[in-house]
Amino acid sequence: MYWTAYVLTWTLVPLHAQYAQSGHFTFASRLRDAAVSNARFYAVAGGVGVLGLVFLTASGRMALTAIPGFLIAANNAFGLGAGIFLLTFGLAEVPKHVWRKAEHRSHLQWCLSRVGKKAVKLQDARAER
């Protein structure tokens, strides 16, 4: 399960996200656009990564046998950093959302102000006719 989730995280999820953001109209063109965009990103990121590893091994700071361990550690650091970022966002935003939904009076005032703004826009649109 770990390796399946790992491969899908780096292939299918970005492909799906780019597919959803694509501006093309047909399934094939959206899929092609998403694949090209992801391939371009991974080519640039991979090139920078390979150049970094070449620099580290050429400068003598890392042995060739240490590269797999370094890649595993870098992957874990990225996962932990992304997880911490997402958890801190969720730990702050979820209670704020619940708090705002619990205050019916302020929510009603917000809705009434939106209705007022829409009414002004409606009057302006009718006046332009």
Distance bins in CASP14 RR format, pairs under 12 A and 6 or more apart:
PFRMAT RR
TARGET T0000
AUTHOR 0000-0000-0000
RMODE 2
METHOD distances of the structure
MODEL  1
1 7 0 0 0 0 0 1 0 0 0 0 0
1 8 0 0 0 0 0 1 0 0 0 0 0
2 8 0 0 0 0 0 1 0 0 0 0 0
2 9 0 0 0 0 0 1 0 0 0 0 0
2 75 0 0 0 0 0 1 0 0 0 0 0
3 9 0 0 0 0 0 1 0 0 0 0 0
3 10 0 0 0 0 0 1 0 0 0 0 0
4 10 0 0 0 0 0 1 0 0 0 0 0
4 11 0 0 0 0 0 1 0 0 0 0 0
4 12 0 0 0 0 0 1 0 0 0 0 0
5 11 0 0 0 0 0 1 0 0 0 0 0
5 12 0 0 0 0 0 1 0 0 0 0 0
5 13 0 0 0 0 0 1 0 0 0 0 0
6 12 0 0 0 0 0 1 0 0 0 0 0
6 13 0 0 0 0 0 1 0 0 0 0 0
6 72 0 0 0 0 0 1 0 0 0 0 0
6 75 0 0 0 0 1 0 0 0 0 0 0
6 76 0 0 0 0 0 1 0 0 0 0 0
6 78 0 0 0 0 0 1 0 0 0 0 0
6 79 0 0 0 0 0 1 0 0 0 0 0
7 13 0 0 0 0 0 1 0 0 0 0 0
7 14 0 0 0 0 0 1 0 0 0 0 0
7 15 0 0 0 0 0 1 0 0 0 0 0
8 14 0 0 0 0 0 1 0 0 0 0 0
8 15 0 0 0 0 1 0 0 0 0 0 0
8 16 0 0 0 0 1 0 0 0 0 0 0
9 15 0 0 0 0 0 1 0 0 0 0 0
9 16 0 0 0 0 0 1 0 0 0 0 0
9 17 0 0 0 0 0 1 0 0 0 0 0
9 75 0 0 0 0 0 1 0 0 0 0 0
9 78 0 0 0 0 0 1 0 0 0 0 0
9 79 0 0 0 0 1 0 0 0 0 0 0
9 82 0 0 0 0 0 1 0 0 0 0 0
10 38 0 0 0 0 1 0 0 0 0 0 0
10 41 0 0 0 0 0 1 0 0 0 0 0
10 42 0 0 0 0 1 0 0 0 0 0 0
10 45 0 0 0 0 0 1 0 0 0 0 0
10 46 0 0 0 0 0 1 0 0 0 0 0
10 75 0 0 0 0 1 0 0 0 0 0 0
10 78 0 0 0 0 0 1 0 0 0 0 0
10 79 0 0 0 0 0 1 0 0 0 0 0
11 17 0 0 0 0 0 1 0 0 0 0 0
11 18 0 0 0 0 0 1 0 0 0 0 0
11 34 0 0 0 0 0 1 0 0 0 0 0
11 35 0 0 0 0 0 1 0 0 0 0 0
11 38 1 0 0 1 0 0 0 0 0 0 0
11 39 0 0 0 0 0 1 0 0 0 0 0
11 41 0 0 0 0 0 1 0 0 0 0 0
11 42 0 0 0 0 1 0 0 0 0 0 0
12 18 0 0 0 0 0 1 0 0 0 0 0
12 19 0 0 0 0 0 1 0 0 0 0 0
12 31 0 0 0 0 0 1 0 0 0 0 0
12 34 0 0 0 0 0 1 0 0 0 0 0
12 35 0 0 0 0 0 1 0 0 0 0 0
12 38 0 0 0 0 0 1 0 0 0 0 0
13 19 0 0 0 0 0 1 0 0 0 0 0
13 20 0 0 0 0 0 1 0 0 0 0 0
13 34 0 0 0 0 0 1 0 0 0 0 0
13 38 0 0 0 0 0 1 0 0 0 0 0
14 20 0 0 0 0 0 1 0 0 0 0 0
14 21 0 0 0 0 0 1 0 0 0 0 0
14 34 0 0 0 0 1 0 0 0 0 0 0
14 35 0 0 0 0 0 1 0 0 0 0 0
14 37 0 0 0 0 1 0 0 0 0 0 0
14 38 1 0 1 0 0 0 0 0 0 0 0
14 39 0 0 0 0 0 1 0 0 0 0 0
14 40 0 0 0 0 0 1 0 0 0 0 0
14 41 1 0 0 1 0 0 0 0 0 0 0
14 42 0 0 0 0 1 0 0 0 0 0 0
14 45 0 0 0 0 0 1 0 0 0 0 0
15 21 0 0 0 0 0 1 0 0 0 0 0
15 22 0 0 0 0 0 1 0 0 0 0 0
15 30 0 0 0 0 0 1 0 0 0 0 0
15 31 1 0 0 1 0 0 0 0 0 0 0
15 32 0 0 0 0 0 1 0 0 0 0 0
15 33 0 0 0 0 0 1 0 0 0 0 0
15 34 1 0 1 0 0 0 0 0 0 0 0
15 35 1 0 0 1 0 0 0 0 0 0 0
15 36 0 0 0 0 0 1 0 0 0 0 0
15 37 0 0 0 0 1 0 0 0 0 0 0
15 38 1 0 1 0 0 0 0 0 0 0 0
15 39 0 0 0 0 1 0 0 0 0 0 0
15 41 0 0 0 0 0 1 0 0 0 0 0
15 42 0 0 0 0 0 1 0 0 0 0 0
16 22 0 0 0 0 0 1 0 0 0 0 0
16 30 0 0 0 0 0 1 0 0 0 0 0
16 31 0 0 0 0 0 1 0 0 0 0 0
16 34 1 0 0 1 0 0 0 0 0 0 0
16 35 0 0 0 0 0 1 0 0 0 0 0
16 38 0 0 0 0 0 1 0 0 0 0 0
17 30 0 0 0 0 0 1 0 0 0 0 0
17 34 0 0 0 0 1 0 0 0 0 0 0
17 37 0 0 0 0 1 0 0 0 0 0 0
17 38 0 0 0 0 1 0 0 0 0 0 0
17 41 0 0 0 0 0 1 0 0 0 0 0
18 24 0 0 0 0 0 1 0 0 0 0 0
18 30 0 0 0 0 1 0 0 0 0 0 0
18 31 0 0 0 0 1 0 0 0 0 0 0
18 32 0 0 0 0 0 1 0 0 0 0 0
18 33 1 0 0 1 0 0 0 0 0 0 0
18 34 1 1 0 0 0 0 0 0 0 0 0
18 35 0 0 0 0 1 0 0 0 0 0 0
18 36 0 0 0 0 1 0 0 0 0 0 0
18 37 1 0 1 0 0 0 0 0 0 0 0
18 38 1 0 1 0 0 0 0 0 0 0 0
18 39 0 0 0 0 0 1 0 0 0 0 0
18 40 0 0 0 0 0 1 0 0 0 0 0
18 41 0 0 0 0 1 0 0 0 0 0 0
18 42 0 0 0 0 0 1 0 0 0 0 0
19 26 0 0 0 0 0 1 0 0 0 0 0
19 27 0 0 0 0 1 0 0 0 0 0 0
19 28 0 0 0 0 0 1 0 0 0 0 0
19 29 0 0 0 0 0 1 0 0 0 0 0
19 30 1 0 1 0 0 0 0 0 0 0 0
19 31 1 0 0 1 0 0 0 0 0 0 0
19 32 0 0 0 0 1 0 0 0 0 0 0
19 33 1 0 0 1 0 0 0 0 0 0 0
19 34 1 0 1 0 0 0 0 0 0 0 0
19 35 0 0 0 0 1 0 0 0 0 0 0
19 36 0 0 0 0 0 1 0 0 0 0 0
19 37 0 0 0 0 1 0 0 0 0 0 0
19 38 0 0 0 0 1 0 0 0 0 0 0
20 30 0 0 0 0 1 0 0 0 0 0 0
20 31 0 0 0 0 0 1 0 0 0 0 0
20 33 0 0 0 0 0 1 0 0 0 0 0
20 34 0 0 0 0 1 0 0 0 0 0 0
20 37 0 0 0 0 0 1 0 0 0 0 0
21 30 0 0 0 0 1 0 0 0 0 0 0
21 33 0 0 0 0 1 0 0 0 0 0 0
21 34 0 0 0 0 1 0 0 0 0 0 0
21 37 0 0 0 0 1 0 0 0 0 0 0
21 38 0 0 0 0 0 1 0 0 0 0 0
22 28 0 0 0 0 0 1 0 0 0 0 0
22 29 1 0 0 1 0 0 0 0 0 0 0
22 30 1 0 1 0 0 0 0 0 0 0 0
22 31 0 0 0 0 1 0 0 0 0 0 0
22 32 0 0 0 0 1 0 0 0 0 0 0
22 33 1 0 1 0 0 0 0 0 0 0 0
22 34 1 0 1 0 0 0 0 0 0 0 0
22 35 0 0 0 0 0 1 0 0 0 0 0
22 36 0 0 0 0 0 1 0 0 0 0 0
22 37 0 0 0 0 1 0 0 0 0 0 0
22 38 0 0 0 0 0 1 0 0 0 0 0
23 29 0 0 0 0 1 0 0 0 0 0 0
23 30 1 0 0 1 0 0 0 0 0 0 0
23 32 0 0 0 0 0 1 0 0 0 0 0
23 33 1 0 0 1 0 0 0 0 0 0 0
23 34 0 0 0 0 0 1 0 0 0 0 0
23 37 0 0 0 0 0 1 0 0 0 0 0
24 30 1 0 1 0 0 0 0 0 0 0 0
24 31 0 0 0 0 1 0 0 0 0 0 0
24 32 1 0 0 1 0 0 0 0 0 0 0
24 33 1 0 1 0 0 0 0 0 0 0 0
24 34 0 0 0 0 1 0 0 0 0 0 0
24 35 0 0 0 0 0 1 0 0 0 0 0
24 36 0 0 0 0 0 1 0 0 0 0 0
24 37 0 0 0 0 0 1 0 0 0 0 0
25 33 0 0 0 0 0 1 0 0 0 0 0
26 32 0 0 0 0 1 0 0 0 0 0 0
26 33 0 0 0 0 0 1 0 0 0 0 0
27 33 0 0 0 0 0 1 0 0 0 0 0
27 34 0 0 0 0 0 1 0 0 0 0 0
28 34 0 0 0 0 0 1 0 0 0 0 0
28 35 0 0 0 0 0 1 0 0 0 0 0
29 35 0 0 0 0 0 1 0 0 0 0 0
29 36 0 0 0 0 0 1 0 0 0 0 0
30 36 0 0 0 0 0 1 0 0 0 0 0
30 37 0 0 0 0 0 1 0 0 0 0 0
31 37 0 0 0 0 0 1 0 0 0 0 0
31 38 0 0 0 0 0 1 0 0 0 0 0
32 38 0 0 0 0 0 1 0 0 0 0 0
32 39 0 0 0 0 0 1 0 0 0 0 0
33 39 0 0 0 0 0 1 0 0 0 0 0
33 40 0 0 0 0 0 1 0 0 0 0 0
34 40 0 0 0 0 0 1 0 0 0 0 0
34 41 0 0 0 0 0 1 0 0 0 0 0
35 41 0 0 0 0 0 1 0 0 0 0 0
35 42 0 0 0 0 0 1 0 0 0 0 0
36 42 0 0 0 0 0 1 0 0 0 0 0
36 43 0 0 0 0 0 1 0 0 0 0 0
37 43 0 0 0 0 0 1 0 0 0 0 0
37 44 0 0 0 0 0 1 0 0 0 0 0
38 44 0 0 0 0 0 1 0 0 0 0 0
38 45 0 0 0 0 0 1 0 0 0 0 0
39 45 0 0 0 0 0 1 0 0 0 0 0
39 46 0 0 0 0 0 1 0 0 0 0 0
40 46 0 0 0 0 0 1 0 0 0 0 0
40 47 0 0 0 0 0 1 0 0 0 0 0
41 47 0 0 0 0 0 1 0 0 0 0 0
41 48 0 0 0 0 0 1 0 0 0 0 0
42 48 0 0 0 0 0 1 0 0 0 0 0
42 49 0 0 0 0 0 1 0 0 0 0 0
42 50 0 0 0 0 0 1 0 0 0 0 0
43 49 0 0 0 0 0 1 0 0 0 0 0
43 50 0 0 0 0 0 1 0 0 0 0 0
44 50 0 0 0 0 0 1 0 0 0 0 0
44 51 0 0 0 0 0 1 0 0 0 0 0
45 51 0 0 0 0 0 1 0 0 0 0 0
45 52 0 0 0 0 0 1 0 0 0 0 0
45 74 0 0 0 0 0 1 0 0 0 0 0
45 78 0 0 0 0 0 1 0 0 0 0 0
46 52 0 0 0 0 1 0 0 0 0 0 0
46 53 0 0 0 0 1 0 0 0 0 0 0
46 54 0 0 0 0 0 1 0 0 0 0 0
46 71 0 0 0 0 0 1 0 0 0 0 0
47 53 0 0 0 0 1 0 0 0 0 0 0
47 54 0 0 0 0 1 0 0 0 0 0 0
47 55 0 0 0 0 0 1 0 0 0 0 0
48 54 0 0 0 0 0 1 0 0 0 0 0
48 55 0 0 0 0 0 1 0 0 0 0 0
49 55 0 0 0 0 1 0 0 0 0 0 0
49 56 0 0 0 0 1 0 0 0 0 0 0
49 57 0 0 0 0 0 1 0 0 0 0 0
49 67 0 0 0 0 0 1 0 0 0 0 0
49 70 0 0 0 0 0 1 0 0 0 0 0
49 71 0 0 0 0 1 0 0 0 0 0 0
49 74 0 0 0 0 1 0 0 0 0 0 0
50 56 0 0 0 0 0 1 0 0 0 0 0
50 57 0 0 0 0 0 1 0 0 0 0 0
50 67 0 0 0 0 0 1 0 0 0 0 0
50 71 0 0 0 0 0 1 0 0 0 0 0
51 57 0 0 0 0 0 1 0 0 0 0 0
51 58 0 0 0 0 0 1 0 0 0 0 0
52 58 0 0 0 0 1 0 0 0 0 0 0
52 59 0 0 0 0 1 0 0 0 0 0 0
52 61 0 0 0 0 0 1 0 0 0 0 0
52 62 0 0 0 0 1 0 0 0 0 0 0
52 67 0 0 0 0 0 1 0 0 0 0 0
52 70 0 0 0 0 0 1 0 0 0 0 0
52 71 0 0 0 0 0 1 0 0 0 0 0
52 74 0 0 0 0 0 1 0 0 0 0 0
53 59 0 0 0 0 0 1 0 0 0 0 0
53 60 0 0 0 0 0 1 0 0 0 0 0
53 61 0 0 0 0 0 1 0 0 0 0 0
53 62 1 0 0 1 0 0 0 0 0 0 0
53 63 0 0 0 0 0 1 0 0 0 0 0
53 64 0 0 0 0 1 0 0 0 0 0 0
53 66 0 0 0 0 0 1 0 0 0 0 0
53 67 1 0 0 1 0 0 0 0 0 0 0
53 68 0 0 0 0 0 1 0 0 0 0 0
53 69 0 0 0 0 0 1 0 0 0 0 0
53 70 1 0 0 1 0 0 0 0 0 0 0
53 71 0 0 0 0 1 0 0 0 0 0 0
53 74 0 0 0 0 0 1 0 0 0 0 0
54 60 0 0 0 0 0 1 0 0 0 0 0
54 61 0 0 0 0 0 1 0 0 0 0 0
54 62 0 0 0 0 0 1 0 0 0 0 0
54 64 0 0 0 0 0 1 0 0 0 0 0
54 67 0 0 0 0 0 1 0 0 0 0 0
55 61 0 0 0 0 1 0 0 0 0 0 0
55 62 0 0 0 0 1 0 0 0 0 0 0
56 62 1 0 1 0 0 0 0 0 0 0 0
56 63 0 0 0 0 1 0 0 0 0 0 0
56 64 0 0 0 0 0 1 0 0 0 0 0
56 66 0 0 0 0 1 0 0 0 0 0 0
56 67 0 0 0 0 1 0 0 0 0 0 0
56 70 1 0 0 1 0 0 0 0 0 0 0
56 71 0 0 0 0 0 1 0 0 0 0 0
56 74 0 0 0 0 0 1 0 0 0 0 0
57 63 1 0 0 1 0 0 0 0 0 0 0
57 64 1 0 0 1 0 0 0 0 0 0 0
57 65 0 0 0 0 0 1 0 0 0 0 0
57 66 0 0 0 0 1 0 0 0 0 0 0
57 67 1 0 0 1 0 0 0 0 0 0 0
57 70 0 0 0 0 0 1 0 0 0 0 0
58 64 0 0 0 0 0 1 0 0 0 0 0
60 66 0 0 0 0 0 1 0 0 0 0 0
61 67 0 0 0 0 0 1 0 0 0 0 0
61 70 0 0 0 0 0 1 0 0 0 0 0
62 68 0 0 0 0 0 1 0 0 0 0 0
62 69 0 0 0 0 1 0 0 0 0 0 0
62 70 1 0 0 1 0 0 0 0 0 0 0
62 71 0 0 0 0 0 1 0 0 0 0 0
62 73 0 0 0 0 0 1 0 0 0 0 0
62 74 0 0 0 0 0 1 0 0 0 0 0
63 69 0 0 0 0 0 1 0 0 0 0 0
63 70 0 0 0 0 1 0 0 0 0 0 0
64 70 0 0 0 0 0 1 0 0 0 0 0
66 72 0 0 0 0 0 1 0 0 0 0 0
66 73 0 0 0 0 1 0 0 0 0 0 0
66 74 0 0 0 0 0 1 0 0 0 0 0
67 73 0 0 0 0 0 1 0 0 0 0 0
67 74 0 0 0 0 0 1 0 0 0 0 0
68 74 0 0 0 0 0 1 0 0 0 0 0
68 75 0 0 0 0 0 1 0 0 0 0 0
69 75 0 0 0 0 1 0 0 0 0 0 0
69 76 0 0 0 0 1 0 0 0 0 0 0
69 77 0 0 0 0 0 1 0 0 0 0 0
70 76 0 0 0 0 0 1 0 0 0 0 0
70 77 0 0 0 0 0 1 0 0 0 0 0
71 77 0 0 0 0 0 1 0 0 0 0 0
71 78 0 0 0 0 0 1 0 0 0 0 0
72 78 0 0 0 0 0 1 0 0 0 0 0
72 79 0 0 0 0 0 1 0 0 0 0 0
73 79 0 0 0 0 0 1 0 0 0 0 0
73 80 0 0 0 0 0 1 0 0 0 0 0
74 80 0 0 0 0 0 1 0 0 0 0 0
74 81 0 0 0 0 0 1 0 0 0 0 0
75 81 0 0 0 0 0 1 0 0 0 0 0
75 82 0 0 0 0 0 1 0 0 0 0 0
76 82 0 0 0 0 0 1 0 0 0 0 0
76 83 0 0 0 0 0 1 0 0 0 0 0
77 83 0 0 0 0 0 1 0 0 0 0 0
77 84 0 0 0 0 0 1 0 0 0 0 0
78 84 0 0 0 0 0 1 0 0 0 0 0
78 85 0 0 0 0 0 1 0 0 0 0 0
79 85 0 0 0 0 1 0 0 0 0 0 0
79 86 0 0 0 0 1 0 0 0 0 0 0
79 87 0 0 0 0 0 1 0 0 0 0 0
80 86 0 0 0 0 0 1 0 0 0 0 0
80 87 0 0 0 0 0 1 0 0 0 0 0
81 87 0 0 0 0 1 0 0 0 0 0 0
81 88 0 0 0 0 1 0 0 0 0 0 0
81 89 0 0 0 0 0 1 0 0 0 0 0
82 88 0 0 0 0 0 1 0 0 0 0 0
82 89 0 0 0 0 0 1 0 0 0 0 0
83 89 0 0 0 0 1 0 0 0 0 0 0
83 90 0 0 0 0 0 1 0 0 0 0 0
83 91 0 0 0 0 0 1 0 0 0 0 0
84 90 0 0 0 0 0 1 0 0 0 0 0
84 91 0 0 0 0 0 1 0 0 0 0 0
85 91 0 0 0 0 0 1 0 0 0 0 0
85 92 0 0 0 0 0 1 0 0 0 0 0
86 92 0 0 0 0 0 1 0 0 0 0 0
86 93 0 0 0 0 0 1 0 0 0 0 0
86 94 0 0 0 0 0 1 0 0 0 0 0
87 93 0 0 0 0 0 1 0 0 0 0 0
87 94 0 0 0 0 0 1 0 0 0 0 0
88 94 0 0 0 0 0 1 0 0 0 0 0
89 95 0 0 0 0 0 1 0 0 0 0 0
89 96 0 0 0 0 0 1 0 0 0 0 0
89 97 0 0 0 0 0 1 0 0 0 0 0
90 96 0 0 0 0 1 0 0 0 0 0 0
90 97 0 0 0 0 1 0 0 0 0 0 0
90 98 0 0 0 0 0 1 0 0 0 0 0
91 97 0 0 0 0 0 1 0 0 0 0 0
92 98 0 0 0 0 0 1 0 0 0 0 0
92 99 0 0 0 0 0 1 0 0 0 0 0
93 99 0 0 0 0 0 1 0 0 0 0 0
93 100 0 0 0 0 0 1 0 0 0 0 0
94 100 0 0 0 0 0 1 0 0 0 0 0
94 101 0 0 0 0 0 1 0 0 0 0 0
95 101 0 0 0 0 0 1 0 0 0 0 0
95 102 0 0 0 0 0 1 0 0 0 0 0
96 102 0 0 0 0 0 1 0 0 0 0 0
96 103 0 0 0 0 0 1 0 0 0 0 0
97 103 0 0 0 0 0 1 0 0 0 0 0
97 107 0 0 0 0 0 1 0 0 0 0 0
99 106 0 0 0 0 1 0 0 0 0 0 0
99 107 0 0 0 0 0 1 0 0 0 0 0
100 106 1 0 0 1 0 0 0 0 0 0 0
100 107 1 0 0 1 0 0 0 0 0 0 0
100 109 0 0 0 0 0 1 0 0 0 0 0
100 110 0 0 0 0 1 0 0 0 0 0 0
101 107 1 0 0 1 0 0 0 0 0 0 0
101 110 0 0 0 0 0 1 0 0 0 0 0
103 109 0 0 0 0 1 0 0 0 0 0 0
103 110 0 0 0 0 1 0 0 0 0 0 0
104 110 0 0 0 0 0 1 0 0 0 0 0
104 111 0 0 0 0 0 1 0 0 0 0 0
105 111 0 0 0 0 0 1 0 0 0 0 0
105 112 0 0 0 0 0 1 0 0 0 0 0
106 112 0 0 0 0 0 1 0 0 0 0 0
106 113 0 0 0 0 0 1 0 0 0 0 0
107 113 0 0 0 0 0 1 0 0 0 0 0
107 114 0 0 0 0 0 1 0 0 0 0 0
108 114 0 0 0 0 0 1 0 0 0 0 0
108 115 0 0 0 0 0 1 0 0 0 0 0
109 115 0 0 0 0 0 1 0 0 0 0 0
109 116 0 0 0 0 0 1 0 0 0 0 0
110 116 0 0 0 0 0 1 0 0 0 0 0
110 117 0 0 0 0 0 1 0 0 0 0 0
111 117 0 0 0 0 0 1 0 0 0 0 0
111 118 0 0 0 0 0 1 0 0 0 0 0
112 118 0 0 0 0 0 1 0 0 0 0 0
112 119 0 0 0 0 0 1 0 0 0 0 0
113 119 0 0 0 0 0 1 0 0 0 0 0
113 120 0 0 0 0 0 1 0 0 0 0 0
114 120 0 0 0 0 0 1 0 0 0 0 0
114 121 0 0 0 0 0 1 0 0 0 0 0
115 121 0 0 0 0 0 1 0 0 0 0 0
115 122 0 0 0 0 0 1 0 0 0 0 0
116 122 0 0 0 0 1 0 0 0 0 0 0
116 123 0 0 0 0 1 0 0 0 0 0 0
117 123 0 0 0 0 0 1 0 0 0 0 0
117 124 0 0 0 0 0 1 0 0 0 0 0
118 124 0 0 0 0 0 1 0 0 0 0 0
118 125 0 0 0 0 0 1 0 0 0 0 0
119 125 0 0 0 0 0 1 0 0 0 0 0
119 126 0 0 0 0 0 1 0 0 0 0 0
120 126 0 0 0 0 0 1 0 0 0 0 0
120 127 0 0 0 0 0 1 0 0 0 0 0
121 127 0 0 0 0 0 1 0 0 0 0 0
121 128 0 0 0 0 0 1 0 0 0 0 0
122 128 0 0 0 0 0 1 0 0 0 0 0
122 129 0 0 0 0 0 1 0 0 0 0 0
123 129 0 0 0 0 0 1 0 0 0 0 0
END
